[in-house]
Amino acid sequence: MPELPEVETICRGITPFLVGNVIEYLIVRQFKLRWPVSDELVIIREKLVLSVRRCAKYLLIELTDGWIIVHFGMSGSIRILPFQKSAQKHDHIDVILSNGTVLRYTDPRRFGAWIWCKELNSLKIIAALGPDPLTDQFDGDYIFRKSRNKKTLIKSWLMDHKVVVGIGNIYASESLFTARISPIRAVGLLTEADAELLVISIKSVLMRSIELGGTTLRNFSQVDGKPGSFVKELQVYGRAGKNCLVCGQKILSRKQGHQRTTFFCPVCQKY
């Protein structure tokens, strides 16, 4: 699933092609995604794109009279292509632009979403989100206060979008390793020093991944089709049974909330 760095990479990649240009119309080949594609998208004609931004793992395309909101689900991706490029089996939506290019949405598993809304604040899925981890609002004091008296395991807690948005399985595992904190520790046991270090680690890991175009494990690619190269810097995720790059101990894995696989070093990551 594209996580925060991947969505940020996509956002930055498509902005030069969209902002200031006109969406002439959309072609929807498959309406049955995670939620049905909004009917309003089909009737869009000659709409100027004012901005493109990211909110959590959502991509927000601002038009003159509303917003196109895109979520990539498990396997969604976007590419910028020449207008003449033929669609393939899983190419579900095309956004035809006035500059002669097409923004094409591909989603083999169809767990993504394309939604139209007039006002962002009226959309419950946006209003319910916690702070973005790359903003000043997300700091050590916030983590420490929010975690008091909580028995939830810390990795599962970090992946709760009501606590903080956009930290998925890969980056939760990597950030906890960088902070040397065990993912099987109750979040309520964090000290103030732990919280400060964890925030620094999360921001650092996310920004480094954005610099490298995200992480490609299976199906993520940037808008030009190139894979994200942060995968080369993963220290624990997907490395169960391999030696820790710091201490040499074997990396362990276990299932946690929603059967997500967690990876960690039992020596480097203190309980």
C-alpha positions, 0 to 999 in steps of 0.5 A: 500500500502506498504510504505517506512518502509514496503519496507525497512523491506522487503529489510532487510528481504530478503537480507540475502537470496539473496546477494551472492546467485544465481538466477537459474531462474524465474517463471512468472505465471501472466505477466499483472501487473501494467505494463507488466512483463519485458520479460528479467526476464523470460530468467534469468539463473544462475545470482549472486545477488550482492546487495539488496537495497531500492529506495523510495518504489522500491526494487532494486535487483542488478545482474551482468548485470542489475537490477530487480526493484520491486514495490508493488502497492496496495497489493503486498508482498514478502515471502521467502519460501521452494522450495517445497511450492505450489503456490496459486491463487495470487502468480504471480512470483517465484524467484528460488534461489540456496540455496533451497529457493524461493522468492515469489511475491503475488499481489491480485490486480496486481497493482505492477510491475517487471521491468528489466533495465541495468542501473538505471539512464536510468529508468525515474521512478527512475531518477525523484524521490526526495530525500529519507527522511532518508538521510542527503539531506532531512533536514529542509533547503531543506523543507523550500526552496522547500516550498516557495510560494507554496499553496499546502496543506502540506500533499499532498505536502509531498506525492509528490515523486518529493519533497520527496520519500516514504512518503505515507498516513499513515506516512504523517498523523502520522508525521504531528501529531507528529510535531503538524502541521495541514495537511490542512495548505498551505505548503508555510506557514511553518516557518523555525522552522516548517520545522526543526521540521517536518523533525525530526518528519518524520525521527523519525516516519519512523525509528520507523516503520522500527524498528517495521517491518512496519504497517499492516492494511490489507495485508502487512506482513514481508517476514516471514509472520508476520505482522508489529506492528507499527499499535499499535502505530498509533496516528491519522491514522484510528482513526477518531471519537476516542479521541486524545491520547494527548488532548482528542479531537475527531480525525477528517478525511477529503478527500484530494488529490486523495481522500486520507483520512487525519486524524488529531487532530484539537486542537493539530495540529495548522493551 
